[in-house]
């Protein structure tokens, strides 16, 4: 089982953070996959989620694909728009 499974409260728990404070590729992909699953569960398009989260469709797409240099604030906003909590722990 992955460290990134949904809890009953649909919480995302991030336990990997690189020494230079940049998200590791695996973490980004795991977060993106969880956001995609939750977006689809809510029957939202990427465009609709972007509007609710006050960001661009491209940003939502990049987050879901685990790419780019999206800020943690933006990822948190997108996750929050879906009712998800992003938790960073050592």
C-alpha positions in Angstrom: 0.0 0.0 0.0 1.2 3.5 -0.8 1.7 6.3 1.7 -0.7 8.3 -0.4 -3.9 6.4 0.0 -7.1 8.1 0.8 -8.2 8.1 4.4 -12.0 8.2 5.2 -11.7 12.0 5.3 -10.1 12.0 1.8 -6.9 13.4 3.3 -3.7 13.5 1.4 -0.6 12.8 3.5 2.7 13.7 2.1 5.7 12.1 3.7 8.4 12.6 1.2 10.0 16.0 0.8 13.5 16.4 -0.7 16.3 18.1 1.1 16.2 21.2 -1.1 12.5 21.6 -0.5 11.4 20.7 -4.0 8.7 18.0 -4.4 10.1 14.7 -5.6 8.7 13.5 -8.9 7.0 10.5 -7.2 5.2 12.7 -4.7 3.9 15.0 -7.5 2.6 12.1 -9.5 0.9 10.5 -6.5 -0.8 13.8 -5.5 -1.8 14.4 -9.1 -3.3 11.0 -9.4 -5.4 11.5 -6.1 -6.6 14.9 -7.3 -7.6 13.4 -10.7 -9.6 10.5 -9.0 -11.4 12.9 -6.7 -12.1 15.4 -9.5 -13.7 12.6 -11.6 -15.6 11.4 -8.5 -17.2 14.8 -8.3 -17.9 14.7 -12.0 -15.9 17.8 -12.7 -13.9 18.7 -15.8 -10.4 20.1 -15.5 -11.8 23.4 -16.6 -14.5 23.4 -13.9 -12.0 22.5 -11.2 -9.7 25.3 -12.4 -12.5 27.8 -12.1 -13.5 26.7 -8.6 -9.8 26.7 -7.5 -9.2 30.1 -9.2 -6.4 28.8 -11.4 -5.8 27.8 -15.0 -6.8 24.6 -16.7 -3.2 24.1 -17.7 -2.2 24.3 -14.0 -4.8 21.6 -13.1 -3.6 19.5 -15.9 0.1 19.9 -14.8 -0.8 19.0 -11.2 -2.8 15.9 -12.3 0.1 14.7 -14.5 2.7 15.4 -11.8 4.6 18.0 -13.9 5.7 21.6 -13.6 6.7 23.8 -10.8 3.3 24.5 -9.3 3.5 26.1 -5.9 2.4 24.3 -2.8 -0.2 27.0 -2.3 -1.8 26.3 -5.7 -1.8 22.5 -5.2 -3.4 23.1 -1.8 -6.1 25.3 -3.4 -6.9 22.7 -6.0 -7.0 20.0 -3.4 -9.1 22.1 -1.1 -11.6 22.8 -3.9 -12.3 19.1 -3.9 -12.6 18.9 -0.1 -9.1 17.3 0.2 -6.6 18.3 2.9 -2.9 18.4 2.0 -0.7 17.5 5.0 3.0 17.8 5.0 4.8 15.7 7.6 8.5 14.9 8.1 
